[in-house]
Amino acid sequence: MKKYRNWAAAIAIVGALTGCARTAPIENIHTNISTGHTQDQVKNAILKAGIERKWTMSGAGPGIIKARQQARGHVADVRITYSATGYDITYESSTNLKATEGKIHTAYNSWVHNLDNDIQINLSAAGL
């Protein structure tokens, strides 16, 4: 019986330590777009996806959008550059996301992947 208790304690400790590792390398997104879209269509797809995902979006010049995600005291700022042939979502800064040495809380990567997926869905709908 004591043997099972020791194994259960060891598994609990390993599980707790694994739960603490909530950081991953910062992911920057680069997506190529098939032909047939204009730069304005790409821009509109990005803005629509950002609004749907509750990102604050603002223009920062031709072909550039700054976006900010805020959730429960956590903030992520990204720069989205776009053209008719593709777009990039690049990490700029964050608050309370444990960003250090090229790593960040896994929530950040989820946020940008969800944004990327929604942009692609919007572009697919625009191509119909």
C-alpha positions, -999 to 999 in steps of 0.1 A, spaced: 0 0 0 29 23 8 44 17 -26 12 29 -43 11 60 -21 47 68 -31 39 64 -68 8 86 -65 29 113 -48 55 111 -75 29 114 -103 13 143 -85 46 161 -82 55 155 -119 20 167 -129 24 199 -108 58 206 -123 44 200 -158 16 225 -151 41 252 -143 57 250 -178 32 273 -194 56 290 -217 66 282 -252 87 299 -279 71 330 -293 55 322 -326 54 347 -354 29 338 -382 37 341 -419 9 332 -443 10 332 -481 -23 339 -499 -33 323 -531 -39 347 -560 -72 364 -566 -73 387 -535 -66 424 -535 -47 442 -507 -80 457 -495 -96 423 -493 -67 411 -472 -69 442 -450 -107 437 -445 -102 400 -436 -76 409 -410 -98 437 -395 -129 415 -394 -110 386 -378 -95 409 -352 -129 424 -343 -144 389 -340 -116 378 -317 -118 410 -297 -85 424 -307 -81 462 -308 -70 470 -344 -56 503 -357 -39 513 -389 -2 521 -387 6 530 -422 1 514 -457 1 477 -453 5 477 -415 -20 471 -387 -12 472 -350 -33 449 -329 -37 445 -292 -53 416 -272 -63 422 -236 -76 395 -213 -77 394 -175 -48 417 -170 -27 402 -198 -18 422 -229 -2 413 -262 7 437 -289 14 425 -325 22 441 -358 4 428 -389 20 435 -422 0 426 -453 -2 427 -490 -23 410 -517 0 379 -515 3 373 -478 5 386 -442 27 384 -412 17 385 -375 48 396 -355 51 398 -317 60 433 -305 54 434 -267 33 421 -239 24 425 -202 19 397 -177 26 370 -203 59 358 -189 78 369 -220 115 364 -216 143 350 -237 121 343 -267 94 325 -247 59 336 -237 28 322 -220 11 296 -243 -20 318 -243 -3 342 -267 4 316 -293 -32 304 -291 -44 340 -296 -23 346 -327 -32 311 -342 -69 318 -337 -65 352 -353 -46 336 -382 -73 309 -387 -101 335 -387 -82 356 -413 -79 326 -435 -116 318 -431 -125 354 -440 -103 352 -471 -119 319 -481 -154 335 -478 -142 365 -498 -130 343 -526 -164 327 -532 
